[in-house]
Amino acid sequence: MLKKLESKEGFINVEGGKIWYKIVGHKNSGTPLIIIHGGPGATHDYLETISELADNRPIIFYDQLGSGNSDHPCDNSLWRIERFVDELDTIIQELGLEKVHILGQSWGTMLTVDYMLTENNRNVISLILSAPCLSTKLWVADQEKYLYKLEVEIQQIISEAENKGNFNSSEYQNAMMLYYRRHICNMPIWPEPLLRTFEKMGKEVYNYMWGASEFTVTGTLKNYERVKDLKEIKTPVLFTAGRYDEASPESTQIYKDNLPGSEIYIFEDATHSHHLEKTVEYNNLIRNFLTRVEIKK
């Protein structure tokens, strides 16, 4: 059970509307940690367990424009990674964060890395990149590899739906749920915060930027590749992945190898939601990493 910690919330104006944020432990004096959720189009809810780290520092959550508690404008021109980068910078500036750690998860790692490749990253003292997707090519290859490990009939159902663009059948939904339970969350009963994120998902953003499914990328991120750019990041970085993560340990190791001085940690018997499946282990890892970074500073 999460500890009840004092928090405050509000809205910040960005291009396209208002975004909602919440600061847990807002009166604490430690260096804040800002949490960047996945998707695109997911919400902060499924990452709420990280708020346990707010016993000695503020933990900042926000819902990106187009999802969750933030505005949902009907304007596809807003769904650009550059605008999401500007959105993050606006939050940091509006909240007056002179120093900050950033934790990005899944699509949030794309957003985090692109932010670090701008000139506005001087306030950031460390990064945690969890379940990273920093190469669409590697991501798609990983999903294809996992797909071929499913039962033949499940492969056929998914492939047929992908080929025909028919994602609404009950057979496809059941097949995808089997896939999700192997690679997105392996908990017998999915936690309420994760279910809440799926219920509040900004599907328009996801479909426009990614596509109709995890396997077929047709959106604006289809050519996203940052492996060769990772060496430009000079901030301490910790990569995390689950053993059966959609963001495979092998791809995560490639990212680590291309970012000198970075660290990697693989959670056994875990998936894309390793922060939920291994909450105590995950939070202890993050706490220790942040502490080590701050001691060196």
C-alpha positions, 0 to 999 in steps of 0.5 A: 500500500502506498504511503499517504504523502502530502501533495499539490496539483495544478495546471500549466499552459502549454502549446495546445492547452493545459496540462495537469500535474501533481507534486507528491511530497512537495514540501521535501527539500531533496532534488525533485524527480519528474516522471514521464509516462509512456504511450504516446497517449498513456497517463501517469496513473500506472507509475504512481508506485514511484511516489513511494520515493517522495519521503525525501524528495518531491516526485512530479507526475504529469499527464501529457497533452491529449491524455489523462487529466490534461486537455484533449485538443482535436488537432493532430498538428500538436502530436509532434515530439518537438512539442512534447519536448517543449512541454517538458521544458515548460513544466521544468521552467514553470515549476522553477526546478533548478535541478531535477532528475528525470525518469522516463518510461517507454515512449517517455524515454524517447521524449527524455532523450530528445529533451537531453539532445536540446540546449535546455538540459542544463537543469537535469542531473540524472536520467532513469530510462525504464523499458526504453524505446530509442530505436523503432527498428529495434522495437519492431524487431523485438515484437516480431521475435516475441510474436513468433514464440506464441502459439501458431494459432495466436500468431495467425490471428494477430497476423491476419488482423494486422494485414487486414487492419481489423483490430476489433474482433474478440479473437484479436483482443484475446490474442493481444491480451495473451501477448500483453500478459507475457510482455506488458504485465505478468501479474495475475490481477492487473493493478488498479493504476494500470487499468486506470491508464488503459481506461484513460488512454489518449488513443488519438495520440497513440494512433497518430504517433505510433499506429494501431498496434504494438507490431505495426508502426505507421505513425510519426515515430516510425523512423525514430532512431537515436542510438547513434546520438546517445553518446551526446548525453553526458548526464549519469544514466540508468537503463532498466528492463524486464527479462520479458520486456517489450523493450528487450534486455538485448536492445536495452544493452545496445542502448547502454553500450552506446552511452558511455558510463551508463548503467543497466539493470535487468529485472528477472521474471518481469516485463514492461511493467517491471516497476509494478511487478517488482515495486520494492526492488525497483524503487530501491534501485532508483533510490540508490541510484539517485543518492549515488548521483547526488553524493558525486555532485 
